[in-house]
């Protein structure tokens, strides 16, 4: 659903997502699901990150005019996360959630196919998105109900690992999973955006690393050392690799590289509490705010909103997600191999978001699926029910 339909209550905009969050929270309270999950480190990091990026700058700068916008973002983030944490309690709930997402992906992909073939967005009847599809360099950039084609492609890309994990887990519904995989891949293609394509590629590499999962420490050190070496030998900083890749596959990679460069060069302006004035960082701004440059990077956006603390909390949250999935994958006493591969796929979904963050700052309903991924991973920690899975070879029931 687009964000074009909304209720205005006391000056606050409640679009469809926020209305659904309200109903979800009512269910959360009525069914007393508040105690379904114990509070863990990943929960604390997430909440601290939301509060910091939402209110730190307002608190110390006194720019109250930003309060409504920041309150809305905090409501979305904490509301969605609380619902996921209350409802998704164990491994079976994780599995059920991914199955539902797979079912929903198929009709969504069909509507994207209509837009791709006609150049007209079927979701425009709900408002909030243009009727005619964007075109860049002769290619249609489909966006469906999302606020931008990059976000639409990002949704498709970050859903792919979950469906791959489901494919390896359950053979009974593989025709649905196959349709979901094709649909998610089509969303990436139809968006005609380099960011989702890079996220898709990164996730495939992550899934392929399943075979060498016991050597991931060496892989991580290898990547880190390679980036340092490239930074030393390249004429431009290493983040201009984004521009080099964009030259090959298309997109505005130079702008994204230059934005990171400007972010670092102006660290004195944002590191303490963030800033509300960045228009001088880049050659172009945005029409909706004459004081701001076009922030097309989630890491930069966190720094701008809440200073160095907000950026550190985001990186810490990502690290905690990878740590949680890594520990679960190594827990062979509790999880069978199909279970562990599905958990690995959740980590690859986070990897997709990590890559996408370099090309876009989340601002519409795609952020829901980022919060969903974090909530699903947190549920692994709190899982009280040991998952069971039928072995794919001999059909015997495996109790973890």
Residue pairs with C-beta under 8 A, 6 or more apart in sequence:
1 16
1 17
1 123
1 126
1 145
1 365
2 16
2 123
2 126
2 127
2 128
2 129
2 145
3 15
3 16
3 17
3 128
3 147
3 364
3 365
4 15
4 126
4 127
4 128
4 129
5 15
5 16
5 126
5 127
5 128
6 13
6 14
6 15
6 16
6 18
7 13
7 14
7 19
8 14
11 68
12 68
12 71
12 72
13 72
14 22
15 128
17 76
17 365
17 368
18 72
18 75
18 76
18 79
21 75
21 76
21 79
21 80
21 83
22 79
24 79
24 80
24 83
25 79
25 82
25 83
27 33
27 83
28 34
28 82
28 83
28 86
28 87
33 86
33 87
34 86
36 85
36 86
36 87
36 89
37 85
37 86
37 89
37 378
37 379
37 382
38 382
40 378
40 381
40 382
41 320
42 317
42 320
42 321
42 324
42 374
42 377
42 378
42 381
43 85
43 378
45 313
45 316
45 317
45 320
46 77
46 81
46 317
46 374
47 78
47 81
48 313
49 302
49 310
49 313
49 314
49 316
49 317
50 73
50 74
50 77
50 78
51 74
52 306
52 307
52 309
52 310
52 313
53 73
53 274
53 302
53 305
53 306
53 310
53 313
54 70
54 71
54 73
54 74
54 305
54 306
55 70
55 74
56 273
56 274
56 305
56 306
56 307
56 309
56 310
57 63
57 66
57 273
57 274
57 275
57 276
57 305
57 306
57 307
58 64
58 66
58 67
58 70
59 273
60 273
61 273
61 276
63 276
66 276
70 305
76 367
76 368
77 367
77 371
80 368
80 371
80 372
80 375
81 371
81 374
81 375
84 371
84 372
84 375
84 376
84 379
85 375
85 378
85 379
87 93
88 94
88 97
88 375
88 376
88 379
89 379
89 382
89 383
89 384
89 385
90 379
90 382
90 383
90 384
90 385
90 387
91 335
91 339
91 379
91 380
91 383
91 385
91 386
91 387
92 385
92 387
93 379
94 342
94 346
94 376
94 379
94 380
95 166
95 169
95 170
95 342
95 387
97 372
97 376
98 162
98 163
98 165
98 166
98 342
98 376
99 166
99 170
99 173
99 176
101 159
101 162
101 163
101 180
102 162
102 163
102 166
102 173
102 176
102 177
102 179
102 180
103 176
103 180
105 156
105 159
105 163
105 179
105 180
105 183
105 184
106 176
106 179
106 180
106 183
108 144
108 183
108 187
109 179
109 182
109 183
109 184
109 186
109 187
110 183
111 122
111 123
111 144
112 142
112 144
112 152
112 183
112 186
112 187
112 190
113 186
113 190
114 120
114 122
115 121
115 122
115 133
115 140
115 142
115 144
115 190
116 133
116 140
116 142
116 186
116 190
119 132
119 133
119 135
119 140
120 131
120 132
120 133
121 129
121 130
121 131
121 132
121 133
121 142
121 143
121 144
123 129
123 144
123 145
124 130
124 131
126 145
128 145
128 147
129 143
129 144
129 145
129 146
129 147
133 140
133 141
133 142
133 143
134 140
134 141
134 143
134 149
135 141
136 192
137 250
139 192
140 190
140 192
141 149
141 191
141 192
141 193
142 149
142 152
142 187
142 190
142 191
142 192
143 149
143 151
143 152
143 191
144 152
144 187
145 365
146 152
146 155
146 364
146 365
146 366
147 363
147 364
147 365
148 360
148 364
149 191
149 192
149 193
150 191
150 193
150 195
150 196
150 359
150 360
151 360
151 362
151 363
151 364
151 366
152 187
152 190
152 191
152 196
152 366
153 187
153 188
153 190
153 191
153 192
153 193
153 195
153 196
153 197
154 195
154 196
154 199
154 352
154 353
154 356
154 360
154 366
155 187
155 366
155 369
156 183
156 184
156 185
156 186
156 187
156 188
156 191
156 196
156 200
157 184
157 187
157 188
157 196
157 197
157 199
157 200
157 203
157 352
157 356
158 199
158 203
158 349
158 352
158 353
158 356
158 369
158 370
158 373
159 180
159 184
159 349
159 369
160 181
160 184
160 185
160 188
160 200
160 203
160 352
161 203
161 206
161 207
161 345
161 346
161 348
161 349
161 351
161 352
162 345
162 346
162 349
163 177
163 180
163 181
163 184
164 181
164 207
164 345
164 348
165 341
165 342
165 343
165 344
165 345
165 346
165 348
166 177
166 342
166 345
167 174
167 177
167 178
167 181
168 338
168 341
168 342
168 345
169 338
169 339
169 341
169 342
169 389
170 177
171 392
185 200
187 196
188 196
188 197
188 200
192 250
193 251
193 359
194 245
194 246
194 249
194 250
194 251
194 253
194 359
195 251
195 355
195 356
195 358
195 359
195 360
196 356
196 359
197 249
198 245
198 249
198 355
198 356
198 358
198 359
199 352
199 353
199 355
199 356
199 359
200 352
202 351
202 352
202 354
202 355
203 348
203 349
203 351
203 352
203 355
206 347
206 348
206 351
207 344
207 345
207 348
209 216
209 219
210 341
210 344
212 219
213 329
213 344
216 326
227 238
230 238
230 241
231 237
231 238
234 240
234 241
236 243
236 257
237 257
237 260
237 261
239 257
239 260
239 261
240 257
240 261
241 257
242 253
242 256
242 257
242 260
242 358
242 359
243 253
243 254
243 256
243 257
243 258
244 253
245 253
246 252
246 253
246 254
246 256
247 253
251 359
252 296
255 282
255 294
255 296
256 296
256 297
256 358
256 359
258 282
259 281
259 282
259 293
259 294
259 295
259 296
259 297
259 300
260 297
260 300
260 358
262 278
262 281
262 282
262 293
263 270
263 281
263 297
263 300
263 303
266 278
266 281
269 275
269 277
269 278
270 278
270 303
270 304
270 307
270 308
271 303
271 307
271 308
272 307
272 308
273 306
273 307
274 303
274 304
274 305
274 306
274 307
274 310
275 304
276 291
276 292
277 291
277 292
278 291
278 292
278 293
278 295
278 304
279 285
279 290
279 291
279 292
279 293
280 293
281 293
282 293
282 294
284 293
284 294
285 291
285 292
285 293
285 294
286 292
286 293
286 294
295 301
295 304
295 361
296 359
296 360
296 361
297 357
297 358
297 359
297 360
297 361
298 314
298 356
298 357
298 358
298 360
298 361
298 362
299 311
299 314
299 315
299 357
299 358
300 361
301 361
302 310
302 311
302 313
302 314
303 310
303 311
306 313
317 374
318 350
318 354
321 347
321 350
321 373
321 374
321 377
322 347
322 350
324 377
324 378
324 380
324 381
325 343
325 344
325 346
325 347
325 350
325 377
325 380
326 347
328 334
328 335
328 340
328 343
328 380
329 335
329 340
329 343
329 344
329 347
331 340
332 340
333 400
334 386
334 400
335 343
335 387
335 400
336 387
336 388
336 389
336 391
336 398
336 400
338 389
338 392
339 387
339 389
339 400
343 380
346 373
346 376
346 377
346 380
347 377
349 373
350 373
350 374
350 377
353 370
353 373
362 370
386 399
386 400
387 400
388 397
388 398
388 399
388 400
389 397
389 398
389 400
390 396
390 397
390 398
391 397
391 398
